[in-house]
Amino acid sequence: MTTSTITVDDMREKLLTLDEVRERLAVTEPLAAQEFPLRGSEYEVAQFRILGGWNSGSESLPGTDPVDAYVSIGGGKEHQLTKEALLEATSFIGLTKKFTMNTPSTYIEPLVNYWYTHRDDDYQMLSIGDRAVGITRKTVTPFSNLRLLEEILEGIQTVYVDGEVLADYKMHHSLRGTTVRLIVPENVRQVRPDDTWSTGLVLNNSLTGEVATSQQGYLFRWWCTNGATSTHASGHYNRRILGQGDEVFEWARAAVEDILGGLEHEFEALEELANTPIPNIDTNPDDAVSLALTDLFETYKVPVSAREAVIDNMVNSDDFTMYGLMQSVTQAANSEDLSEPLRARLMDIGGDLPRANSERCAACRRLMP
């Protein structure tokens, strides 16, 4: 496969600066948490007011945008709900997103107000100013994305001293889930001549506690901006065991060194992958590529919605190595219209392939994740 040298300066405009990342994260911070009990008087419980037509055109709205729905606690000041916050509030009483979006507010509002005074769990409202951006269970303590980012950057500086840090444009941020993929351009490895990679780190967090806070090692290829996440050089924070206070920020900083250090082994496996032809490619190229793709899809349970893009990338490639197969997966993750869970899944597969290849079954030559 022929490539030309791609430099940081070539791709700088496509990547995000740290200030741009901070600006995006600040949309949901600082959060104030206000508890409200259930089964109380009207001066204690939450009261929802949902206007008719709130859902008109809201299907295409970002989750962080406000809608014509409001909540007050204990008869206090009304807060306007975001689309995401309203759908969270209705989901807690068993209403699906589709039902809520398609049902008139005259039916939704009394259901919400009834069930929020006839349940045993206590909830809290997460707000920014006069906007309610989330409804969560009382037991969830939001972990600040901005503070987690700063702690991780401190950890990166400890490892790489004064290295510049940028972020992949494939960033995702909402109240329910945040994924920031950091890249250290100056820390590079050549997998092939003129095929440069950099190390980095992925922050995963959820202000509503939907998913565990975690970090993963990140491998970023400057050619095609393909990214792969390590499922081995990683760390997960357990709220129940480690606590919901400042312990998470201490963990975030401390975990960086081990995760970045573990990426050296990932690069060794990546280099081996680049020198491994697809099995039987010399004797029957078409069948060999087809079997390799089938093996990949079955081994990793690749969602059907992503398979066509992977196949197209492989068909259009002239790299018939296992490295080329990996790139067909990670390149598919670059598509703008992917959901974040699917994008993350493809990057995880790409990151796992080098190790799976080295452990390939000697008898049948199939991948072993």
C-alpha positions in Angstrom: 0.0 0.0 0.0 1.4 3.3 -1.0 1.3 6.3 1.4 2.8 9.7 1.6 4.0 11.3 4.8 1.2 13.0 6.8 2.4 15.5 9.4 0.7 17.1 12.4 0.5 20.4 10.5 -1.3 18.7 7.6 -4.1 17.5 10.0 -4.1 20.2 12.6 -7.2 22.0 11.3 -9.2 18.7 11.5 -8.3 18.1 15.1 -9.6 19.9 18.2 -7.6 22.1 20.5 -7.9 21.6 24.2 -9.7 25.0 24.4 -12.3 23.7 21.9 -12.8 20.5 24.0 -13.2 22.6 27.1 -15.8 24.8 25.4 -17.9 21.8 24.4 -17.7 20.2 27.9 -18.7 23.5 29.5 -22.1 23.3 28.0 -23.1 20.9 30.8 -21.1 22.4 33.6 -21.1 23.5 36.4 -24.0 21.3 37.5 -26.0 21.9 40.6 -27.9 19.0 42.1 -31.2 19.5 43.9 -32.8 16.5 45.5 -36.6 16.0 45.6 -38.4 13.4 47.6 -41.3 11.4 46.4 -44.5 10.8 48.4 -44.6 14.3 49.9 -46.7 17.4 49.9 -46.9 19.7 46.9 -44.3 21.8 48.7 -41.7 19.0 48.6 -42.2 17.0 45.5 -41.4 17.8 41.9 -44.1 19.2 39.6 -43.8 18.9 35.9 -45.5 21.2 33.3 -45.4 20.0 29.7 -46.8 22.4 27.1 -48.8 21.2 24.1 -46.7 20.9 21.0 -43.4 20.5 22.9 -42.4 17.6 20.7 -43.2 19.4 17.4 -39.9 19.2 15.5 -38.0 18.1 18.5 -37.0 14.7 17.0 -34.1 16.5 15.3 -33.1 18.6 18.3 -29.8 17.9 20.1 -30.5 16.4 23.6 -29.0 19.4 25.3 -31.5 21.9 23.7 -34.4 23.1 25.8 -38.0 22.2 25.0 -41.4 23.5 26.2 -41.4 21.6 29.4 -40.7 22.7 33.0 -40.1 21.3 36.4 -40.3 22.9 39.9 -39.4 21.4 43.2 -41.4 22.1 46.4 -43.2 25.0 44.7 -40.0 26.8 43.9 -38.6 28.3 40.8 -39.4 26.6 37.5 -36.5 25.2 35.5 -36.9 24.6 31.8 -36.1 21.0 30.8 -33.8 20.0 28.0 -35.0 17.3 25.6 -32.6 14.8 27.2 -33.8 15.7 30.7 -37.5 15.3 29.9 -36.9 11.9 28.2 -34.9 10.8 31.3 -37.7 11.8 33.6 -40.3 9.9 31.6 -38.0 6.8 31.2 -37.8 6.5 35.0 -41.6 5.8 35.1 -41.5 3.3 32.2 -42.3 5.5 29.3 -40.2 4.8 26.2 -38.7 7.6 24.1 -40.9 6.7 21.2 -44.1 6.8 23.3 -43.2 10.1 24.9 -42.3 11.8 21.6 -45.5 10.7 20.0 -48.0 11.2 22.7 -49.8 14.5 23.4 -48.6 16.4 26.5 -52.2 16.2 28.0 -51.5 12.5 28.6 -47.8 12.7 29.5 -47.9 15.4 32.1 -50.5 13.8 34.5 -48.6 10.4 34.2 -45.3 12.0 35.1 -46.7 14.0 38.0 -48.7 11.0 39.3 -45.8 8.5 39.3 -43.2 10.9 40.7 -45.4 11.1 43.8 -46.0 7.3 44.0 -42.6 5.7 43.9 -40.1 4.7 46.5 -36.9 6.1 45.0 -35.7 9.6 45.5 -34.4 11.6 42.5 -32.4 14.7 41.9 -32.5 17.5 39.3 -29.2 18.5 37.7 -29.3 22.1 36.5 -27.2 24.8 35.0 -28.7 28.2 36.0 -32.4 28.0 35.3 -32.2 25.0 33.0 -32.8 21.4 34.1 -30.4 19.4 32.1 -30.9 16.0 33.8 -33.1 14.0 36.1 -31.1 11.2 37.9 -31.4 8.9 40.9 -30.3 10.6 44.1 -27.5 8.1 44.5 -25.6 9.3 41.4 -22.9 11.9 42.0 -21.9 13.6 38.7 -18.2 13.5 37.9 -17.1 16.7 36.3 -15.8 16.2 32.7 -13.8 19.4 32.9 -12.0 18.3 36.1 -11.4 14.8 34.8 -9.9 16.3 31.7 -7.5 18.5 33.7 -6.4 15.6 35.9 -5.7 13.4 32.8 -3.7 16.2 31.2 -1.6 16.5 34.3 -1.0 12.8 34.1 0.0 13.0 30.4 2.4 15.9 31.2 4.1 13.7 33.8 4.7 11.0 31.2 5.5 13.2 28.1 6.7 16.4 29.9 5.9 19.2 27.6 4.3 17.3 24.7 1.4 19.1 22.9 -2.1 17.5 23.3 -4.8 17.6 20.7 -8.2 15.8 20.5 -9.7 13.7 17.8 -12.5 15.3 15.9 -14.5 12.2 16.7 -15.5 13.6 20.1 -18.9 12.9 21.6 -20.5 14.9 24.4 -24.0 14.8 26.0 -25.2 14.7 29.5 -25.6 10.9 29.4 -22.2 10.1 27.8 -18.9 11.8 27.0 -16.0 10.4 25.0 -12.9 12.5 24.4 -10.0 11.0 22.5 -6.8 12.8 23.3 -3.7 12.6 21.1 0.0 13.4 21.8 1.4 14.2 18.4 5.0 14.3 19.4 5.0 10.7 20.6 5.1 8.8 17.4 5.8 5.3 16.1 6.4 4.3 12.5 4.5 1.1 11.8 5.6 1.3 8.1 7.7 3.9 6.3 5.7 7.1 6.1 2.9 5.5 8.1 3.0 7.4 11.4 1.0 6.7 14.6 0.7 8.6 17.8 -0.3 7.5 21.3 -3.1 9.0 23.3 -5.8 8.3 25.8 -9.6 8.1 25.7 -11.8 9.5 28.5 -15.3 8.0 28.9 -17.7 9.5 31.4 -21.4 10.0 32.1 -22.7 12.8 34.2 -25.8 10.8 34.9 -23.9 7.6 35.8 -25.2 5.7 32.7 -21.9 4.1 32.1 -18.8 3.6 34.2 -16.1 6.3 34.1 -13.1 4.8 32.3 -9.9 5.5 30.4 -8.4 3.6 27.5 -5.2 3.8 25.6 -5.6 5.3 22.1 -3.7 4.7 18.9 -4.1 7.4 16.3 -3.0 6.9 12.7 -2.2 10.2 10.9 -2.9 8.6 7.5 -6.7 8.6 7.1 -7.1 9.7 10.8 -8.0 6.2 11.8 -8.2 5.5 15.6 -8.1 2.3 17.6 -8.8 1.9 21.3 -7.0 -0.6 23.5 -9.1 -3.0 25.5 -6.0 -4.1 27.4 -4.3 -0.8 28.3 -7.3 0.5 30.1 -8.8 1.3 33.5 -12.4 1.5 34.9 -13.5 3.4 38.0 -16.0 1.5 40.3 -18.2 4.0 42.2 -19.4 1.5 44.7 -16.0 0.3 45.7 -13.8 3.4 45.3 -16.4 6.1 46.2 -18.2 9.0 44.6 -16.1 11.9 45.9 -12.7 13.3 44.8 -11.3 9.8 44.7 -12.3 9.6 41.0 -10.0 12.6 40.1 -7.1 11.1 42.0 -7.7 7.8 40.1 -8.0 9.6 36.7 -4.5 11.2 37.1 -2.8 8.1 38.6 -4.1 5.7 35.9 -2.6 7.6 33.0 1.0 6.4 33.4 0.1 2.7 33.4 -2.3 3.1 30.5 0.2 5.0 28.3 3.0 2.6 29.3 0.8 -0.4 28.2 0.6 1.0 24.6 4.1 0.0 23.8 3.0 -3.6 23.7 0.1 -2.6 21.5 2.5 -1.1 19.0 4.6 -4.3 18.9 1.5 -6.3 18.0 0.5 -3.7 15.5 3.9 -4.0 13.7 3.4 -7.7 13.6 0.0 -7.3 12.1 1.4 -5.1 9.3 3.7 -8.0 8.3 1.0 -10.7 8.4 -0.7 -11.5 5.1 -4.3 -12.4 5.0 -4.3 -16.3 5.1 -4.2 -17.9 1.6 -4.1 -14.5 -0.1 -1.4 -15.7 -2.5 -3.3 -18.8 -3.7 -6.9 -17.4 -3.9 -7.2 -13.7 -3.2 -10.9 -13.2 -3.6 -11.9 -16.2 -1.4 -9.2 -15.2 1.1 -10.5 -11.7 1.6 -14.1 -13.0 1.8 -13.2 -15.6 4.4 -11.2 -13.0 6.4 -14.1 -10.6 6.5 -16.5 -13.4 7.5 -14.2 -14.5 10.3 -13.9 -10.9 11.5 -17.7 -10.3 11.4 -18.5 -13.6 13.2 -15.7 -13.3 15.8 -16.5 -9.8 16.9 -20.2 -9.8 16.2 -19.9 -6.7 14.0 -23.3 -5.0 13.7 -24.9 -5.5 10.3 -25.2 -1.7 9.9 -21.4 -1.4 9.8 -20.5 -4.3 7.7 -21.0 -2.7 4.3 -18.6 0.1 5.1 -16.0 -2.3 6.3 -16.4 -4.4 3.1 -16.2 -1.3 0.9 -13.0 -0.2 2.6 -11.4 -3.6 2.1 -12.5 -3.9 -1.5 -11.0 -0.4 -2.3 -7.7 -1.2 -0.5 -4.6 -2.7 -2.0 -3.3 -3.8 1.4 -4.1 -7.5 1.7 -2.5 -7.9 5.1 -4.2 -8.3 8.5 -3.1 -4.7 9.0 -5.2 -3.7 6.0 -8.1 -5.6 7.4 -7.8 -3.7 10.6 -7.7 -0.4 8.7 -11.0 -1.3 6.9 -12.6 -1.5 10.4 -11.1 1.7 11.9 -11.7 3.7 8.8 -15.4 2.8 9.0 -15.5 4.4 12.4 -14.7 7.8 10.9 -18.2 8.1 9.4 -20.0 11.2 10.7 -23.4 9.5 10.8 -22.4 6.7 13.2 -23.9 6.5 16.7 -21.2 6.9 19.4 -21.7 3.3 20.7 -21.1 1.8 17.2 -18.1 4.1 16.6 -16.6 3.0 19.9 -17.3 -0.6 19.1 -15.5 -0.4 15.8 -12.5 1.3 17.4 -12.4 -1.4 20.1 -12.4 -4.1 17.4 -9.6 -2.3 15.6 -7.6 -2.1 18.9 -8.1 -5.8 19.7 -7.2 -7.2 16.3 -3.4 -7.0 16.7 -3.6 -9.2 19.8 -6.2 -11.5 18.4 -4.0 -12.1 15.4 -1.0 -13.0 17.5 -3.2 -15.6 19.3 -4.8 -16.9 16.1 -5.7 -20.6 16.3 -2.8 -22.6 14.9 -5.2 -25.3 13.5 -8.0 -23.4 11.8 -6.2 -20.0 11.6 -9.3 -18.2 12.9 -9.1 -15.1 15.1 -9.3 -15.6 18.9 -10.5 -12.4 20.7 
